[in-house]
Amino acid sequence: MNKIRFSALLLAALSGSLFAQTLVTVNGEAIDSSVIDSQVKVMAANQQVRDSAELRQYLTEGQVVRTAVAQEAKRLKLDQSAEYRKALETARAEAKKSGADKQAGFKTEWAVFESELLGQAYAAHIAAQAPVAEADVKAAYQQFADHYKGSDEVLLGEIVTKTQAEAQKAVAELKAKKGFADVFKRYSLDEQRKQSQELFAPVPLKDLQQSAPPVYAAVKDLKKGGVSAPVAAGQVFSVFYVNDRRALQVPAYEQLKGEIAQSLQAQRIDQAVGSLLQKAKIQPAK
């Protein structure tokens, strides 16, 4: 989905204003700083998120998308459907029952909820207008199966180190048949994974080839028990250990058809939203 980018400096300046100012208009409908200020406060209170220009940019982008979708949903009169009205009434009743409607920030949360509900109504509309056929699912599955046919996956472990010297030491110890878990704990910077029992992850080599060419080049010829040379990544170095290597088994169609259908439907909804954004008149404030 296309994203609308805004000046971080502009957002930072507006965030400090004592008065609501228009950040951007979507088809003439203004999104002002008070909306984003309220969302920041709610997120900070509930999730302990720190205010920043990046956060405000992210929230503004999301508000632009919700606004464009809500406008289209209302144009299609989806807000007049019995399903939408019932969902809105049920949510309002639950808010009153729990006392949530009396809490600070409820007005902002409710406005976001309404726009998200309109988004769900729009997504359902697109799904009904452009349903995914069984033939589409089968074709996508066949493309998936053909892509991975005859390929391998590796059960890969990674040790990230601060220096190349430490990485070389890790390589030497692994080649000396010292246990991966011990070497990992000694040299890895990944403190969170040190507390986990999951030190290895299955990775299709085809995926590595497309998403991480340097890693693919380092491990593509390694067999079970193989160790890569250190791979530089910014200010750190990674060592890869192949705990196992095996032919990739593509799951049967029946196992994947539901997931594929959902993915195809999501793509169509994303395309519809993307088309709305391309057609929308979106103007950052001057």
Protein Blocks (a to p, Z undefined) as FASTA:
>chain_A
ZZddddfklmmmmmmpcbdcdfbdcehiacdfklmmmmmmmmmmmnopacdfklmmmmmm
mmmmmmmmmmmmmmnommmpmklmmmmmmmmmmmmmnommmpghklmmmmmmmmmmmmmm
mmmmmmmmmccdfklmmmmmmmmmmmmgoiacddddddddfbfklmmmmmmmmmnopafk
lmmmmmmmblmlmmpmblbccddfklmmmmmmmlmmmmmmpcehiacddddehjaccddd
dfbdcddddddfklmmmmmmmmmmmmmmmmmmmmmmmmpccdddZZ
